[in-house]
Amino acid sequence: MKPAETYILNQPEPYQSMLLHLQLLIEHVLPAVDLDYKWGMPCYYLNKRPICYLNHRKDYVDVGFWHTAHLEEKWQVYLVSEKRKVVKSLRYKTLEDIEDKTFMAILKAVASFENTSFLK
């Protein structure tokens, strides 16, 4: 088993279910992605470029995206930056918080910038 998969399976509930659900959505929307384990968390790459990571923090799951500087304003309202220069993320406290359509739309939008710089 890959270290990224082990990370997900070792998380307590409800975070394990949330991470598995997000993993399913990511791999459904972007079937060509590669799952790797970097910086102590699962990271997804598209054509060897980082797209997003999954991380369990305290009482939420954090899905971080690198190419958020290029996203339309309508998607920015969903993202948290917390003083980070490049990465912004979606945060979920429960499985019910995950809005599949919104998540998949943001993921597709971020992936469309895979060949551009992280910064605008």
PyMOL commands that set and color helices and strands:
alter all, ss='L'
color gray80, all
select helices_A, chain A and resi 3-9+15-29+68-70+73-76+95-97+100-111
alter helices_A, ss='H'
color red, helices_A
select strands_A, chain A and resi 34-38+41-46+49-57+60-65+88-92
alter strands_A, ss='S'
color yellow, strands_A
deselect
rebuild
show_as cartoon
